[in-house]
Amino acid sequence: MSGNVFGSNFVIVPFGESHGKCIGVVIDGCPAGLKLDMDLIQKELNRRRPGQSKISTPRTEDDRFEILSGIFNGYTTGAPIAMVVEDIESSKYDKIKNTPRPGHADFTAWYKYGGFQDYRGGGRFSGRTTISFILAGAVAKQLLKKLLQIEILAHTVAIGGIKVERSISVEEIKKNVESNSVRCADLKIAEKMIKRIEEVQHEGDSVGGIIEAICINIPVGLGEPLFRNVESEFSKLLFAIPAVKGIEFGSGFKAADLVGSQNNDKFIIESNKIRTETNNAGGILGGISTGMPIVCRIVIKPTASIAKPQKTVNLQSMTPTEIAVEGRHDPVIVPRAVPIVEAALAIVLVDLAIQRGLIPPVLPKNG
Ligand SMILES: Cc1cc2nc3c(=O)[nH]c(=O)nc-3n(C[C@H](O)[C@H](O)[C@H](O)COP(=O)(O)O)c2cc1C
């Protein structure tokens, strides 16, 4: 049952259920002396919040956070930081109690926890639990930016089969990603994606897509092979985000079609530093960061809860039945998952940077 702890140095324990009293996280191992920017934490929560646009669920959740421990006079103290977001009132969700939604975790949770699981709104398996990642990630992002100038930028590159086919610069991502409801840096493609979402929404259906994340200013040498290498640590946390179904690094699955001379990144000297001409490795060789940007792409499946009637079974009577999921659900999860992906990567990078001795246990006085 003890699968809720991540990290070795910057350790997080996310907790809470969709319709419980609160959702939060305990961070153990955050260095002392970090002056936390509370507005930045709220800004990240707002990016994840539902109801941001027409293509997001109109559920209204305030998502105001509170810090319960680990901060004194605005600075981290080195003690565990507990942060929570108070939850919304409970709705009934009686229907899904006995008729599991196809594609959701209702069936596996019911089977595994013998019916004791909190099924309301998906309980522990709800997308709402990713608030914990956002909270811890917002602290991690601040550490990375202040101490190592590391930035993590995620953006949508595919939704419902509509894809960004060209390479997008870091500047374009920074400029455009928050300017449209799908968080796509190519504005023309963004319009097409929105149209596609509206179509499926009209049909009571949903779509999935792909998020690309780029981590810049990464030092050489992060990652602890064999089992705490950069790819495996990233993957472990990314796969904890509900609805994530695939990850690739660098050229990823395309590498299967390339010859070695195409896929190898040739070494060059640039401003006295060893760099590579291309970045098919996605900034990772042997599980260790190369100093080039770390690039990965994350597949998000179509939202499971849809209004279209679908076959399911009644768990009590063991008879076949149908379910059409009522209530308000995102026809696409991808745009709201963009800040969650960034948060997850930030948590991993801080954990690995502390391991490497790049973040001290006590920050300098002006930290
Ligand atoms: C931000 C976010 C919001 C989500 N909202 C919904 C939703 O409204 N309806 C739904 O069926 N799934 C939603 N999910 C996904 C489910 O929680 C997820 O599919 C389910 O727990 C099963 O896990 P799996 O898809 O990883 O196997 C959301 C996920 C995220 C990250």
Ligand as a Chemical Component Dictionary entry (heavy atoms), coordinates in Angstrom:
data_LIG
# 
_chem_comp.id                   LIG 
_chem_comp.type                 NON-POLYMER 
_chem_comp.pdbx_formal_charge   0 
_chem_comp.three_letter_code    LIG 
# 
loop_
_chem_comp_atom.comp_id 
_chem_comp_atom.atom_id 
_chem_comp_atom.alt_atom_id 
_chem_comp_atom.type_symbol 
_chem_comp_atom.charge 
_chem_comp_atom.model_Cartn_x 
_chem_comp_atom.model_Cartn_y 
_chem_comp_atom.model_Cartn_z 
_chem_comp_atom.pdbx_ordinal 
LIG C1  C1  C 0 -5.848  17.421 -15.007 1  
LIG C2  C2  C 0 -6.554  16.110 -15.228 2  
LIG C3  C3  C 0 -7.936  16.103 -15.300 3  
LIG C4  C4  C 0 -8.633  14.908 -15.528 4  
LIG N1  N1  N 0 -9.992  14.940 -15.625 5  
LIG C5  C5  C 0 -10.660 13.813 -15.941 6  
LIG C6  C6  C 0 -12.076 13.859 -16.147 7  
LIG O1  O1  O 0 -12.730 14.894 -16.021 8  
LIG N2  N2  N 0 -12.693 12.689 -16.467 9  
LIG C7  C7  C 0 -11.994 11.506 -16.625 10 
LIG O2  O2  O 0 -12.572 10.475 -16.930 11 
LIG N3  N3  N 0 -10.665 11.460 -16.446 12 
LIG C8  C8  C 0 -9.975  12.564 -16.099 13 
LIG N4  N4  N 0 -8.608  12.499 -15.911 14 
LIG C9  C9  C 0 -7.906  11.218 -16.123 15 
LIG C10 C10 C 0 -8.250  10.118 -15.130 16 
LIG O3  O3  O 0 -7.995  10.553 -13.813 17 
LIG C11 C11 C 0 -7.476  8.834  -15.474 18 
LIG O4  O4  O 0 -7.705  8.481  -16.793 19 
LIG C12 C12 C 0 -7.883  7.679  -14.569 20 
LIG O5  O5  O 0 -7.455  7.907  -13.244 21 
LIG C13 C13 C 0 -7.291  6.327  -15.006 22 
LIG O6  O6  O 0 -5.888  6.376  -14.988 23 
LIG P1  P1  P 0 -5.033  6.058  -16.302 24 
LIG O7  O7  O 0 -5.720  6.766  -17.435 25 
LIG O8  O8  O 0 -3.684  6.627  -15.995 26 
LIG O9  O9  O 0 -5.030  4.579  -16.470 27 
LIG C14 C14 C 0 -7.909  13.687 -15.664 28 
LIG C15 C15 C 0 -6.505  13.699 -15.588 29 
LIG C16 C16 C 0 -5.821  14.905 -15.382 30 
LIG C17 C17 C 0 -4.318  14.902 -15.336 31 
# 
loop_
_chem_comp_bond.comp_id 
_chem_comp_bond.atom_id_1 
_chem_comp_bond.atom_id_2 
_chem_comp_bond.value_order 
_chem_comp_bond.pdbx_ordinal 
LIG C1  C2  SING 1  
LIG C2  C3  SING 2  
LIG C2  C16 DOUB 3  
LIG C3  C4  DOUB 4  
LIG C4  N1  SING 5  
LIG C4  C14 SING 6  
LIG N1  C5  DOUB 7  
LIG C5  C6  SING 8  
LIG C5  C8  SING 9  
LIG C6  O1  DOUB 10 
LIG C6  N2  SING 11 
LIG N2  C7  SING 12 
LIG C7  O2  DOUB 13 
LIG C7  N3  SING 14 
LIG N3  C8  DOUB 15 
LIG C8  N4  SING 16 
LIG N4  C9  SING 17 
LIG N4  C14 SING 18 
LIG C9  C10 SING 19 
LIG C10 O3  SING 20 
LIG C10 C11 SING 21 
LIG C11 O4  SING 22 
LIG C11 C12 SING 23 
LIG C12 O5  SING 24 
LIG C12 C13 SING 25 
LIG C13 O6  SING 26 
LIG O6  P1  SING 27 
LIG P1  O7  DOUB 28 
LIG P1  O8  SING 29 
LIG P1  O9  SING 30 
LIG C14 C15 DOUB 31 
LIG C15 C16 SING 32 
LIG C16 C17 SING 33 
# 
